[in-house]
Amino acid sequence: MKKLVLAAALGIGILLALPSCEDDAGDGCMYCYIRVTDVDGTVLDEGTPEEYCGADLDDIDGDYTTDAEGNTSEWICDAAYKK
């Protein structure tokens, strides 16, 4: 019986020592939104910041495109930015 209690206590101790996924939820994440500007740099539209993490953040951070009219759509990311 003592071995069972000791094993259970040891198991619970190990589980408590392991890091939780929720503890790291904000690490490596940023708030990003799209900003559209015209040829002169005038802001035409800005999206609502949303949180992006990991591979999703890597895919968009600093990415931009320019259309035929010269309007530029650019992803703006900031670790603490909330609009």
C-alpha positions as CSV (number, residue, x, y, z in Angstrom):
1,M,0.0,0.0,0.0
2,K,2.9,2.4,0.8
3,K,4.4,1.7,-2.6
4,L,1.1,2.6,-4.3
5,V,0.8,5.9,-2.4
6,L,4.4,6.7,-3.0
7,A,4.1,6.0,-6.8
8,A,0.9,8.1,-7.0
9,A,2.6,11.0,-5.2
10,L,5.6,10.7,-7.4
11,G,3.4,10.6,-10.6
12,I,1.4,13.7,-9.5
13,G,4.7,15.5,-8.7
14,I,6.1,14.8,-12.2
15,L,2.8,16.0,-13.8
16,L,2.9,19.2,-11.8
17,A,6.5,19.8,-12.8
18,L,5.9,19.6,-16.5
19,P,5.2,22.9,-18.3
20,S,1.7,23.5,-19.5
21,C,0.9,24.5,-23.1
22,E,-1.3,27.3,-21.8
23,D,1.7,28.8,-19.9
24,D,3.4,29.5,-23.3
25,A,0.4,30.6,-25.2
26,G,1.6,34.2,-25.6
27,D,5.2,33.4,-26.3
28,G,6.2,34.0,-29.9
29,C,2.9,35.6,-30.8
30,M,2.2,39.0,-32.2
31,Y,-0.8,41.1,-33.1
32,C,-0.9,41.7,-36.9
33,Y,-3.1,43.7,-39.3
34,I,-3.1,44.6,-42.9
35,R,-2.5,48.2,-43.9
36,V,-3.3,49.4,-47.5
37,T,-1.6,52.5,-48.8
38,D,-1.7,54.3,-52.1
39,V,1.2,55.3,-54.3
40,D,1.7,58.5,-52.2
41,G,1.8,56.5,-48.9
42,T,-1.7,57.7,-47.8
43,V,-3.4,55.0,-45.7
44,L,-6.5,53.8,-47.5
45,D,-7.5,51.0,-45.0
46,E,-6.3,49.3,-41.9
47,G,-7.5,45.9,-40.7
48,T,-8.3,44.9,-37.1
49,P,-5.3,43.4,-35.3
50,E,-5.5,39.7,-34.6
51,E,-3.1,37.4,-32.8
52,Y,-0.8,35.2,-34.9
53,C,1.7,32.7,-33.6
54,G,4.3,30.2,-34.9
55,A,4.1,29.3,-38.5
56,D,1.1,31.5,-39.2
57,L,3.1,34.5,-37.9
58,D,6.2,33.5,-40.0
59,D,4.0,33.4,-43.1
60,I,2.8,37.0,-42.8
61,D,5.3,39.0,-40.8
62,G,6.6,41.8,-43.0
63,D,4.9,40.4,-46.1
64,Y,3.5,42.9,-48.7
65,T,2.0,43.1,-52.2
66,T,1.5,45.9,-54.7
67,D,-1.3,45.9,-57.1
68,A,-1.4,47.3,-60.7
69,E,-2.6,50.7,-59.4
70,G,0.3,51.0,-57.1
71,N,-1.6,50.3,-53.9
72,T,0.4,48.4,-51.3
73,S,-1.1,45.9,-48.8
74,E,1.4,45.3,-46.0
75,W,1.2,43.2,-42.8
76,I,2.1,45.2,-39.7
77,C,2.9,43.1,-36.6
78,D,3.6,44.2,-33.0
79,A,4.1,42.1,-29.9
80,A,1.9,44.3,-27.7
81,Y,-0.3,46.2,-30.2
82,K,-4.0,46.0,-29.8
83,K,-6.2,48.4,-31.6
